[in-house]
Amino acid sequence: MIEWDAAKIKAFQTTLLDWYDRAGRDLPWRHDQEPYHVWVSEIMLQQTQVQTVIPYYERFMDWFPTLKALADAPEERLLKAWEGLGYYSRVRNMQRCARQLINDYDGQWPQTAAELTELIGIGPYTAGAIASIAFGEAVPAVDGNAYRVFSRLLEIDADVAKPQTRTVFERAISRIISRERPGDFNQAIMDLGASYMTARQPDSAHSPVKAFNQAYLDGVEAQYPVKTKKPRPVPVAYVAVLATMADRWLMVQRPSTGMLANLWTVPLLAVTDLDLADDATDAELLHAVTTTFTKDYQLTLTDVQLVSGRPVTHTFTHQKWTIRLVRATVQPADLAYFDGRAVTEKQLAALPMPKVQEKVFVRYQAETKDR
């Protein structure tokens, strides 16, 4: 790892912040240093691109403009506000954190990164971002951008996939961060990582910090950051049953724990529960779906058909779902054994649904619009 002297650190700070003042992104959460705004934006930006987040952030602030509004929000509306962003535990933890701040901190935010990590759902990166941007504490905000930027600037060869590597980067960046403008420094690093120093096809030749990028100067930029590969997601196969009763869709709510907790989908039958041979025909699949649906919900499917031979796929962090679509009708019946709802199109739009369910409906509509 390269270590800069005080003169080089000062030159880097000046170069970086001058560029940020000229070219920093105009983002809605940067219009002030309100900790609530910083916090919401940073949680949304985890695993999500900036352009995707902007409309979600603006709607979230419209629906929940204060900590109290967030703390008091009904869960279904909260999940609806988050619909499509994924990783729904984030927004549940945000509400728990809002309640913690109101109940235990009299609605006041702690002002140091160390204290902020005591709050529910706030880890070292988010704490560093809030503390530096909202309260001016000179602490780094170490995320994927910081790993990428500083591994190249300083040729840090520690494996960023290992948790202990964070400490290496925190120490290195703590020497370099601007004491006068720590929030702007951290945000400038975010912008640098999203522009000239991207993961693929960086434009370091035109980067404002080209002269400080040791990996680029040495011709080894592609080697940084050092990161071991994650294991591939485990394949999981489902059948989505798009069943209607009169003019209503049958929808079920996911369990309160686990993946996609409390979100709404059409009934999803795991293929492993259908007791099918690997070479089962489509007719055998439909028979197994009909039998299993009746057993699980005490409802009889009629007019059961495959919507398409092409499955819907959706990849989560640890699983890759492959979903075949089946359409069917259910005669009006008692829903006492059906642990869901029969909803109209209008009611359907109000239910919080995961991205994978949106994909199922889009495919269904595409395959059936001409029938």
Secondary structure, 3 states (H helix, E strand, C coil): CCCCCHHHHHHHHHHHHHHHHHHCCCCHHHCCCCHHHHHHHHHHHCCCCHHHHHHHHHHHHHHCCCHHHHHHCCHHHHHHHHCCCCCCHHHHHHHHHHHHHHHHCCCCCCCCHHHHCCCCCCCHHHHHHHHHHHHCCCCCCCCHHHHHHHHHHHCCCCCCCCCCHHHHHHHHHHHHCCCCCHHHHHHHHHHHHHCCCCCCCCCHHHCCCHHHCHHHHCCCHHHCCCCCCCCCCEEEEEEEEEEEECCEEEEEECCCCCCCCCCEECCEEEHHHCCCCCCCCHHHHHHHHHHHHHHHHCCCEEEEEECCCCCEEEECCCEEEEEEEEEEEECCCCCCCCCEEEECHHHHHHCCCCHHHHHHHHHHHHHHCCC
